[in-house]
Amino acid sequence: MLAFVVQRLYQAVLVMLAVALIAFALFNYVGDPINNMVGQDTSQADRERLRQELGLNDGFVVQFARFVARAARGEFGLSYQQARPVGQIILEKMPATLELSFVAATLALVIGLPMGIYTGLHRHSWLSQLLLGLSLVGVSLPTFLIGILLILMFAVVLGWLPSFGRGSVVTVGWWSSGLVTLDGWRAILMPAVTLSLFQMTLIMRLVRAEMIEVLRTDYIKFARARGLTNWSVNFGHALKNTLVPVITIAGLQIGSIIAFAIITETVFQWPGMGLMFIQAVSFVDIPVMAAYLVLVGFFFVVINFVVDLLYHVVDPRLRVDRERVGIG
Amino acid sequence: MTRRLLWVCRCALSAAALVVAVSAIGEARTFRWANDGDPTTMDPHARSDLFVTTFDMNMYEPLLRRDRELKLEPALATGWSNIDPTTWRFKLRQGVKFHDGTPLTVDDVVFSFQRATAPGSDLAGQLAIVKEVKKIDDSTVDFITDGPAPILPNYLVGIAIMSKAWCEAHNTIRAAMLKDEESYATRNANGTGPFMLKDRQPAVRTVLIKNPDWWGLDDQPIDVDEVVFSRIENSATRVAALLSGELDMVCNVPPQDIERIQKTQGMKLWETPELRTIFLGMDQGRDELLESNVKDKNPFKDKRVRQAFTQAIDEDAVKTKVMRGFARPTALMVGPGINGYDVTIDKRYPYDPVAAKKLLAEAGYPDGFEVGFDCPNDRYVNDEAICQAVVVMLARIGVKVDLLAQTKAKYFAKINAPGFTTSFYLLGWTPTPLDTLHMLSNLAQTRSKDFRDGAWNEGGYSNSSLDELIKKIQVELDSEKRNELISAALRIVKEDFAYVPLHQQIVVWASRANVELAPMGNNDFQLRYVKLN
């Protein structure tokens, strides 16, 4: 087990280095930050001085090495746009994104799972057809369009929910939470629904397919032959066996929810890391972009790691195989 | 029994107090507005970004400011004059206090100008002509300049006065833009202005409250108690937030949303002709264009080609089709509101593709030629769409234009000094001091080696008689004579077809019908003018 963890950590470092390297290579194509930072009356000499101070004249390798060396010490420099430490900015934005992702993932599970079970059990009912049809709309409409439509409906026409921002937040230490105020819940509803739609559809379709698959198997037939109740067959036997792949996929999707949050956050002006990243891109705020990409890389590595560990917990066969190999 | 009665009474009383308190909050006059950009720093010296300066100048104040008609008016200075050609003397307003209670002194003024010109500040470029700022007595300060400086007062509008004691106490005597630590002044403010900083969440929300001790309250009562600014980048969301009643006002309404707001009850639009001129520039410096099929010569060196380009552009169509009417076609490189603008010569060469094609043929290009075209796609209103229209219009006279529209960070890196790697481009220009000289010396003067002159003359335009004229304008203190010289210079730029001026864009803001405000052509937004009826 320890060897496994060490090996994983080693891989994580490699992955993050690779992410940073690719990110840095891309920064050469986003443009020149200097013109965004200074006014039209700043002299050419002053522009050149600023460029020198920021180290933008150094070669790619030098810039990359400097970034890695500083990042290893937890320093990401100052944001070009805000003139504040990048680490501090990210810490400020992280709770917003994590809360949004958490609520979106919960919504996807809590709504997607029952819908999947229902459409799996009642394949030909009109409600199933309706849900499947709606889910098709859910996956095919782009996120920003769904967001704008929701805003139009619930903020402009009905006036029920706020169209932007996080509402009022309560700060505990460095964490700011919108989930403890009514205002915050009102604000998170539309962004969370927008963000969860895709995952919800995915989970529903996955559960449905797995259910249909499992319901055809022999042991379900035997269970029915034993005279068990429908409830016991459907939920005690069938559902339990569909959950293993669902947990895996849902876990892995948390990473993409955080990544997908970029678009949702832009539409709803949700003050999270995704919005921060978009702002950084348009300003060519290299320190913020670099730190964000490395951080997202880190998230994915951690999530994958946890999922790998869960595999071992959930699926006994994996453990047995490995032990046998160990003995052999 | 009595005790219980007392208890009930006390409860009722405190409930009543609560109601009173709540309704008092309800009565606090809050003005909520949003823009696509954020005032990235509260430090008024750190950036020379239009929106940052505009925002911060509600908390800080300059010596002189502009009124709603853009005329200079006294702010922290009560009077100013030229005591000799190279000295401007300012009288400081007495009895002014900073938000923290310390009184404003001449030392603060001297300190502020040192801070604004020191490394770490981005304002040095505007004050390059100032040699020294000298304290004369407790109410007088002199600005000694390197030669006569007729428009120095115009520049001072953008320089905020900070408290020396406050900056020293918080270790921010330099506007640190990019050191390893955040400067205290980045998220805190202590000015003398009509509003005080209450809460600052960078890129999210900034809350200002009325300064009850502002020196100007007698002449100009301030109507709002609290101002909440939110940054909303997505224009659809911004407009939706206005329509849903979450905001009182939004800046920069995109042309496609204007009609919708117009049709909504209880909303109103604020249209302001901006002072920025959108124009096309051509590389006239190189002997061979970088991006063209014409080899060994540069077609733009021929005045007839430049005239052909000018007459091939149907600006009326650009105005109605691309800008949906929100533009003011111009023949000059400056618009009304800029000192030196001359209405008598602001007459466009007529749109005439036939004449244009003839001019091209005379210049030796009967079948036109091919040229690259640089354009930003996120800098000006509908910039990329304007460029696409230009491509179509030039195709009619046989010129094949290869459009490269890209984000401003890439666009400016391509066309700016020192490379100037462009053959043909679209740019916009607002003279910082709202004076024509600034346009002339940046866009029309021959480029100097250090690019101090002609810094934004991307096309390398050069005309020695114009250069002479510009040098005279720089030192002429008599404003009548000076404006005559400016007219002559504008005439040369026009008749030489140095640029192809297109239009001044009209910026549109939207608000609820009960809001009164004073949008200004330089995009200045002074919250002291806001009224909620």
Interface residues (C-beta under 8 A of the other chain):
Chain A: V30 G31 D32 P33 I34 N35 N36 M37 V38 G39 Q40 D41 T42 S43 Q44 A45 D46 L50 E53 L54 G77 L78 Y80 Q81 Q82 A83 R84 P85 Q88 I89 I148 I151 L152 A155 V156 G159 P162 S163 F164 G165 T266 V267 F268 Q269 P271 L275 M276 I278 Q279 S282 F283 V284
Chain B: T40 T41 D43 A46 R47 S48 D49 D122 L123 A124 G125 Q126 A128 A176 M177 L178 K179 D180 E181 E182 S183 T186 R187 Q201 P202 A203 V204 R205 S230 R231 I232 E233 N234 A236 T237 R238 A240 A241 L243 S244 G245 E246 D378 Q406 T407 K408 A409 K410 Y411 F412 A413 N416 A417 P418 W429 T432 N442 D450 F451 R452 A455 W456
